[in-house]
């Protein structure tokens, strides 16, 4: 009767393990569950082997079934170890090949049992005693069992440390799970110490499936796999940012290790269960966001280790499906180094601006003086002999190009500064164009190019006079540069709504469609040589585009090879009094 009852209980245990297997299989994609399924399968094979061993009478049959369930016990060890390593995020210690070799080592040892009749490595003596198989292990088998026990002890320790650091509401049930699954391990240790107790210890290890059902109930009750609490612990504690979670009443209900360490440096040894108003007393803005459960960002500072640190705190509210406030989450980022870099960058930019201003003045002033002197020489070049006249011409061209490049470079730098301010005013457009034509008359006369100012008197635009002059001067200079000997350049202006469209047209060499498309690109920082080999840096059009855009206008060009080019740009026109116009 007792034997029948024992058999029924063991069969029931197998059925319970099948139920556990079906449940776990639903979560096979979760972290570590695949290896845990391997452990359950080995447990099922183990229980089946024990049942078959107890149901047989012959020595050889019992030995075969003993080898079956001992093989399952051996393979449970690597599967359990890999489950623990993956759960606690130590799985990178073993790569895929290492995991396969680890399982294979236990499988090869298990194979020795099936050939032990010839090798005599596993058992020293095998006999039947009152219908039970008694096997005395060899020193090799005992050593292997001790190694397995040591590995399992380390695994249970890792699990214990891991569960001890998870959320408080999951810590106690996690400890119960660890306690219940350790029963099978304890039974194996007792079997190793007292092998003569094996006849009644082996069935007892099968009954541990009933404890497995308790484990399953705890898992269902606290939704371990659906909430993935362990993965949450890994993620939060591996973040470098501090995380603080408070409920609706303002009590701290959770935090990660970084937050615990951060608040401990501020003199708060324990923060769990503390009111957030106490912890954040010195940062009222942060405290207000948490108390009102509103999303926001604040910057705070704190003295840590004798050093002032800067932090950025993002506060997020916790809501239920009905949008009811349940608490707040605070993410604390250390921005000390970022702030230092910003301050250093600001200081360097300020120094750079000062140096650039000084250097530009020291470069531009002597170039402008040289330009004035060379213009005086060019006006009197008829008095010079041929050789000197040629030298003056070459020198004048070089100085103009250098002064033009220096001016464009300095103006481009000025346009990049965020604090650059234009001073728009009503400007007589024809006067500005005339001044620019006069500034370039020597350059244009050198190529016998006639510049025509076709803008009607009284056409006024609302613009910064210096910026407008720079734009027109660059466009005229480019037109002269790419126009051949005896060509012409025309400047027109036409009112279009509240904007004035200014065009600079030449009859020079023209451009291909691709060149026109890239003409105002910032990547286009080189310039083609002019009709007489004039060189340039390509900054003129870039600077012109930026000043046009900062003035609220736009710039574009049209051109065809051999038919010249025309560049258009727009400026705000003079405000019109509609009533008086009517």
C-alpha positions in Angstrom: 0.0 0.0 0.0 2.8 2.3 0.9 4.6 1.6 -2.3 1.4 2.3 -4.3 0.9 5.6 -2.5 4.5 6.5 -3.2 4.1 5.7 -6.9 0.9 7.8 -7.0 2.6 10.8 -5.4 5.6 10.6 -7.8 3.3 10.4 -10.8 1.4 13.4 -9.5 4.8 15.2 -9.1 5.6 14.5 -12.8 2.2 15.9 -13.8 2.9 19.1 -11.7 6.2 19.5 -13.4 4.5 19.2 -16.8 2.2 22.1 -15.7 5.2 24.2 -14.7 6.8 23.4 -18.0 3.7 24.6 -20.0 3.6 27.8 -18.0 7.3 28.6 -18.4 7.2 27.9 -22.1 4.9 30.9 -22.5 7.7 33.1 -21.3 10.5 31.3 -23.2 11.7 34.6 -24.7 12.2 36.3 -21.4 15.7 36.6 -20.0 17.1 33.3 -18.7 13.8 31.4 -19.0 15.1 29.2 -21.8 17.7 27.7 -19.5 15.1 27.3 -16.7 13.0 25.3 -19.1 16.0 23.1 -19.6 16.1 22.6 -15.8 12.4 21.6 -15.7 12.8 19.1 -18.6 15.7 17.5 -16.8 13.6 17.4 -13.6 10.8 15.6 -15.6 13.3 13.1 -16.9 14.7 12.6 -13.4 11.3 11.9 -11.9 10.4 9.6 -14.7 13.7 7.7 -14.3 13.1 7.3 -10.5 9.6 6.0 -11.1 10.8 3.4 -13.6 13.7 2.4 -11.3 11.3 1.8 -8.4 8.9 -0.2 -10.7 11.6 -2.6 -11.9 13.1 -5.6 -10.1 16.2 -6.7 -12.1 19.6 -5.2 -11.2 20.4 -4.2 -14.8 17.1 -2.6 -15.4 17.4 -0.6 -12.2 20.9 0.4 -13.2 19.8 1.7 -16.6 17.0 3.8 -15.0 19.5 5.0 -12.4 21.8 6.2 -15.2 18.9 8.0 -16.8 17.9 10.0 -13.8 21.5 10.6 -12.7 22.2 12.0 -16.3 19.3 14.3 -15.8 20.7 15.5 -12.4 24.1 16.2 -14.0 22.6 18.2 -16.8 20.5 20.3 -14.4 23.7 21.8 -13.1 24.9 23.6 -16.3 21.3 24.7 -17.2 20.7 26.2 -13.7 24.1 27.9 -13.7 23.5 29.5 -17.2 20.0 30.6 -16.0 21.5 32.4 -13.0 24.3 34.0 -15.1 21.8 35.3 -17.6 19.4 36.5 -15.0 22.0 38.5 -13.1 23.6 39.8 -16.3 26.8 37.8 -16.0 26.1 35.9 -19.2 28.9 37.7 -21.0 31.4 35.7 -19.0 30.6 32.8 -21.3 30.2 33.2 -25.0 28.0 30.8 -27.1 30.9 28.4 -27.7 31.8 28.5 -24.0 28.2 27.7 -23.0 28.1 24.7 -25.4 31.4 23.4 -24.0 30.1 23.9 -20.4 27.0 21.7 -21.1 29.1 19.3 -23.2 31.5 18.7 -20.2 28.6 17.5 -18.0 27.1 15.4 -20.9 30.5 13.6 -21.4 30.8 12.9 -17.7 27.3 11.5 -17.7 28.2 9.2 -20.7 30.9 7.5 -18.5 28.0 6.1 -16.4 26.8 4.1 -19.3 30.2 2.5 -19.9 31.1 2.2 -16.2 30.9 -1.6 -16.3 34.2 -1.5 -18.3 35.7 1.7 -17.0 34.8 1.5 -13.3 35.1 5.3 -13.0 31.7 6.2 -11.4 30.8 3.4 -9.0 33.0 1.2 -6.8 30.2 -1.2 -5.9 26.6 -1.8 -7.1 24.2 -4.2 -5.3 20.5 -4.8 -4.6 19.4 -4.5 -0.9 15.7 -5.2 -0.1 14.7 -4.4 -3.6 16.6 -1.0 -3.7 19.7 -0.3 -5.8 22.7 0.7 -3.6 25.6 2.2 -5.5 28.8 3.3 -3.8 30.5 6.1 -5.7 34.2 6.2 -6.6 36.5 9.0 -5.5 36.2 10.5 -9.0 32.5 10.6 -8.8 32.6 12.1 -5.3 35.0 14.7 -6.5 32.7 15.6 -9.4 29.7 15.8 -7.1 31.6 18.2 -4.8 32.6 20.4 -7.8 28.9 20.5 -8.8 27.9 21.4 -5.3 30.5 24.2 -5.2 29.2 25.6 -8.5 25.6 25.5 -7.2 26.6 27.2 -4.0 28.1 30.1 -5.9 25.0 30.3 -8.1 22.6 30.4 -5.1 24.8 33.1 -3.6 24.5 35.2 -6.7 20.8 34.7 -6.7 20.6 35.6 -3.0 22.6 38.9 -3.6 20.5 39.7 -6.6 17.1 39.2 -4.9 18.3 41.1 -1.8 18.8 44.2 -4.0 15.5 44.2 -5.9 12.3 46.2 -5.0 11.1 45.7 -1.4 7.6 44.4 -2.5 9.3 41.7 -4.6 12.2 41.0 -2.2 10.3 38.8 0.3 8.5 36.6 -2.3 11.8 36.3 -4.2 13.5 35.0 -1.0 10.7 32.4 -0.6 11.2 31.2 -4.2 15.0 30.9 -3.5 14.3 29.0 -0.3 11.9 26.5 -1.9 14.0 25.7 -4.9 17.0 25.0 -2.6 15.3 21.9 -1.1 16.3 19.7 -4.1 19.9 21.0 -3.7 19.9 20.2 0.0 18.6 16.6 -0.7 21.5 16.0 -3.2 24.0 17.1 -0.6 22.5 14.7 2.0 22.6 11.9 -0.6 26.3 12.7 -1.2 27.1 12.5 2.6 24.8 9.6 3.5 24.5 7.4 0.3 22.7 4.7 2.4 19.7 7.0 2.7 19.2 7.1 -1.1 16.2 4.7 -1.2 14.0 7.2 0.6 15.8 10.4 -0.3 15.4 9.9 -4.1 11.6 9.7 -4.0 11.6 12.8 -1.7 13.5 14.7 -4.3 10.8 13.9 -6.7 8.2 15.2 -4.3 9.9 18.6 -4.5 7.7 19.2 -7.5 5.0 20.1 -5.0 7.3 22.8 -3.8 7.7 23.8 -7.4 3.9 24.4 -7.6 4.2 26.8 -4.6 7.0 28.6 -6.5 4.6 28.8 -9.5 1.9 30.2 -7.3 4.2 32.9 -6.0 5.3 33.8 -9.5 1.7 34.1 -10.6 0.8 36.1 -7.5 3.5 38.7 -8.0 3.7 38.4 -11.8 7.5 38.0 -11.8 7.8 37.2 -15.5 5.1 39.7 -16.8 6.6 42.6 -14.8 10.2 41.5 -15.4 11.3 42.9 -12.0 14.8 41.4 -12.2 15.4 43.0 -15.6 14.2 46.3 -14.1 16.8 46.0 -11.4 19.5 45.4 -13.9 18.6 48.4 -16.0 18.2 50.8 -13.2 21.3 49.9 -11.3 23.5 49.9 -14.4 22.5 53.4 -15.3 24.9 56.2 -14.4 22.1 58.6 -13.6 20.4 58.6 -10.2 16.7 57.7 -10.1 14.3 58.5 -7.3 10.6 57.4 -7.3 8.1 58.9 -4.9 4.4 58.0 -4.4 1.5 60.5 -4.4 1.9 61.2 -0.6 5.5 62.2 -1.2 7.2 59.1 0.3 10.2 57.6 -1.5 9.2 54.1 -2.6 12.1 53.1 -4.8 15.5 54.2 -6.1 18.6 52.8 -7.8 22.0 52.3 -6.4 23.3 55.6 -7.8 20.6 57.5 -6.0 21.4 55.8 -2.7 25.1 56.6 -3.1 24.3 60.2 -4.1 22.1 61.0 -1.2 24.4 59.2 1.2 27.1 61.7 0.2 24.7 64.5 1.1 24.2 63.1 4.6 21.1 60.9 4.1 22.1 57.4 5.1 18.7 56.0 4.2 16.1 57.4 1.9 13.6 54.5 1.6 10.3 55.6 3.2 11.5 59.1 3.8 9.3 62.1 2.8 10.6 63.7 -0.3 10.2 67.2 1.2 12.9 66.4 3.8 15.3 65.2 1.1 14.7 68.1 -1.3 14.4 70.9 1.3 17.3 72.8 -0.3 15.9 72.6 -3.8 12.3 74.0 -3.6 11.8 74.0 -7.4 12.5 70.3 -7.6 10.4 69.6 -4.5 7.5 71.5 -6.0 7.5 69.5 -9.2 7.5 66.2 -7.3 4.7 67.4 -4.9 2.5 68.6 -7.8 3.4 65.5 -9.9 4.2 67.7 -12.9 6.7 67.2 -15.7 9.6 69.6 -15.7 13.3 70.2 -15.6 15.4 72.1 -13.0 19.1 72.7 -12.6 20.5 72.3 -9.1 23.9 72.4 -7.4 25.3 70.5 -4.5 28.6 70.3 -2.6 30.0 66.8 -2.8 33.5 65.8 -1.6 34.3 69.5 -1.1 33.5 70.3 -4.7 30.5 72.2 -6.2 28.6 69.9 -8.6 25.9 70.9 -11.1 23.0 68.6 -11.9 20.0 68.6 -14.3 16.9 67.0 -12.8 14.1 65.7 -15.1 10.8 65.1 -13.2 8.1 62.9 -14.8 4.7 62.2 -13.3 3.3 58.7 -12.7 -0.3 58.3 -13.9 -2.8 55.5 -14.0 -5.1 54.8 -17.0 -7.5 57.3 -15.6 -4.8 59.9 -15.5 -4.8 60.0 -11.7 -1.5 61.0 -10.2 0.3 58.2 -8.5 3.7 59.8 -7.9 6.8 61.1 -9.6 10.1 59.9 -11.0 13.2 62.1 -10.8 16.2 61.5 -13.1 19.3 63.2 -11.9 22.1 63.9 -14.4 25.5 65.2 -13.5 26.3 68.1 -15.9 29.3 69.5 -14.0 31.8 68.7 -16.8 29.3 69.9 -19.4 28.9 73.2 -17.6 32.7 73.6 -17.3 33.2 72.9 -21.0 30.5 75.5 -21.8 32.1 78.1 -19.6 35.5 77.3 -21.1 34.1 77.5 -24.6 32.4 80.8 -23.8 35.7 82.2 -22.5 37.6 80.9 -25.5 35.0 82.4 -27.9 35.3 85.7 -26.2 39.1 85.6 -26.4 38.9 84.5 -30.0 36.6 87.5 -30.8 38.9 89.9 -29.1 42.0 88.5 -30.9 40.2 88.5 -34.2 39.1 92.1 -33.8 42.6 93.2 -33.0 44.3 91.2 -35.7 41.6 92.3 -38.3 42.3 95.9 -37.5 46.1 95.4 -37.7 45.7 93.6 -41.1 42.9 95.7 -42.7 44.3 99.1 -41.9 47.7 98.8 -43.6 46.0 97.1 -46.6 43.5 99.9 -46.9 46.4 102.4 -46.8 48.3 100.5 -49.4 45.2 100.4 -51.6 44.9 104.2 -51.4 48.5 104.7 -52.2 48.3 102.3 -55.2 45.3 104.1 -56.5 47.2 107.4 -56.4 50.0 105.7 -58.4 47.5 104.2 -60.9 46.0 107.7 -61.5 49.5 109.0 -62.4 50.6 105.9 -64.3 50.8 107.8 -67.5 53.8 109.6 -66.1 55.5 106.2 -65.5 57.6 104.3 -67.9 56.3 101.0 -69.3 58.0 98.7 -66.8 56.9 100.7 -63.8 53.4 100.9 -65.2 53.2 97.1 -65.5 54.6 96.7 -61.9 52.0 99.2 -60.5 49.2 97.3 -62.4 50.2 94.0 -61.0 50.7 95.4 -57.5 47.3 97.1 -57.6 45.6 93.8 -58.6 47.3 91.9 -55.8 46.4 94.5 -53.2 42.8 94.7 -54.3 42.4 90.9 -54.2 44.1 90.7 -50.8 42.0 93.5 -49.4 38.8 92.0 -50.9 39.6 88.6 -49.4 40.4 90.1 -46.0 37.2 92.2 -46.0 35.1 89.2 -47.0 36.7 87.0 -44.4 36.2 89.6 -41.6 32.6 90.2 -42.7 31.9 86.4 -42.8 33.3 86.1 -39.3 31.1 89.0 -38.2 28.1 87.3 -39.8 28.7 84.1 -37.8 28.5 85.8 -34.4 25.1 85.4 -32.7 25.3 88.9 -31.3 25.8 90.5 -34.7 23.2 93.2 -35.1 22.4 94.9 -38.4 21.2 98.6 -38.3 18.6 98.8 -41.0 17.5 102.2 -42.3 16.1 103.7 -45.4 18.9 103.8 -48.0 19.0 105.4 -51.4 19.8 102.3 -53.5 21.2 104.2 -56.6 23.7 106.0 -54.3 25.0 102.8 -52.8 25.4 101.3 -56.3 27.1 104.4 -57.5 29.6 104.3 -54.6 30.3 100.6 -55.3 30.9 101.3 -59.0 33.3 104.1 -58.2 35.2 101.8 -55.8 35.7 99.3 -58.6 36.3 101.8 -61.5 40.0 101.1 -61.7 39.4 97.4 -61.8 36.7 97.7 -64.4 38.7 100.2 -66.5 41.6 97.9 -66.6 39.4 95.4 -68.5 37.6 98.2 -70.4 34.3 97.1 -68.8 31.5 99.6 -68.6 29.3 99.5 -65.5 25.8 100.9 -65.9 23.7 102.0 -62.9 20.2 101.7 -64.2 18.4 102.2 -60.9 15.9 105.1 -60.9 16.6 107.8 -58.4 14.3 107.6 -55.4 14.4 103.8 -55.2 14.9 103.2 -51.5 15.4 100.0 -49.5 15.2 99.3 -45.8 18.7 97.8 -45.1 22.0 98.1 -43.3 24.0 100.4 -45.5 27.4 98.7 -44.9 25.9 95.2 -45.4 24.1 96.4 -48.6 27.3 97.9 -49.9 29.2 94.7 -49.2 26.6 92.7 -51.1 26.6 94.9 -54.2 30.4 95.3 -54.2 30.9 91.5 -54.1 28.4 91.0 -56.9 29.9 93.7 -59.1 33.4 92.4 -58.4 32.4 89.0 -59.5 30.7 90.3 -62.6 33.9 92.2 -63.6 36.0 89.2 -62.8 34.1 86.9 -65.2 33.5 89.4 -68.0 35.9 89.7 -70.9 37.7 92.7 -72.3 35.2 95.4 -73.4 32.2 93.8 -71.7 29.5 95.5 -69.7 27.8 95.1 -66.3 24.2 96.4 -65.7 22.5 96.9 -62.3 18.7 97.1 -62.2 16.1 97.3 -59.5 12.4 96.5 -59.7 9.7 96.7 -57.0 7.8 93.5 -56.3 5.2 93.8 -53.6 6.9 95.1 -50.5 10.3 93.9 -51.7 12.8 95.4 -54.2 14.5 92.9 -56.5 18.1 94.0 -57.4 19.9 92.3 -60.3 23.5 92.5 -61.4 23.8 91.3 -65.0 27.0 90.8 -67.1 27.7 89.5 -70.6 30.7 87.4 -69.5 31.6 83.7 -69.8 28.5 82.4 -68.0 28.2 79.1 -66.0 26.9 75.6 -66.4 23.7 74.6 -64.6 25.5 72.6 -62.0 27.8 75.5 -61.2 24.8 77.8 -60.7 23.2 75.2 -58.3 26.3 75.1 -56.2 27.0 78.8 -56.4 25.7 79.8 -52.9 26.5 76.5 -51.2 28.6 76.7 -48.0 30.6 73.7 -49.3 31.6 75.8 -52.3 34.6 77.6 -50.8 36.7 77.9 -54.0 36.5 80.2 -56.9 37.3 79.7 -60.6 39.9 82.0 -62.2 38.5 85.1 -64.0 38.9 86.0 -67.6 42.4 87.4 -67.0 43.4 84.8 -64.4 42.0 86.7 -61.4 42.0 84.6 -58.3 39.7 84.6 -55.3 38.8 82.6 -52.2 35.1 82.1 -52.9 34.0 83.8 -49.8 32.3 86.8 -51.5 29.1 85.1 -52.6 28.9 83.2 -49.3 29.2 86.4 -47.3 26.7 88.1 -49.6 24.1 85.3 -49.2 24.4 85.4 -45.4 23.9 89.2 -45.2 21.0 89.0 -47.7 19.3 86.3 -45.5 20.0 88.3 -42.3 18.4 91.3 -44.0 15.2 89.2 -44.6 15.8 88.7 -48.3 16.9 85.9 -50.7 19.5 85.5 -53.4 19.7 83.4 -56.6 21.3 83.4 -60.0 20.7 82.5 -63.6 23.4 81.8 -66.2 24.2 80.1 -69.5 27.5 79.3 -70.9 28.7 82.1 -73.2 25.7 84.3 -72.5 26.7 85.8 -69.2 25.1 85.7 -65.8 22.6 87.6 -63.7 22.5 87.5 -59.9 19.3 88.6 -58.1 18.7 89.5 -54.5 15.8 91.0 -52.6 15.6 93.7 -50.0 12.7 95.2 -48.1 11.4 98.2 -49.9 10.4 101.6 -48.5 7.1 101.2 -46.5 4.3 102.7 -48.6 1.5 104.8 -47.3 -1.5 103.2 -48.9 -3.9 105.9 -48.0 -1.9 108.7 -49.5 -1.2 106.5 -52.5 -4.9 106.1 -53.1 
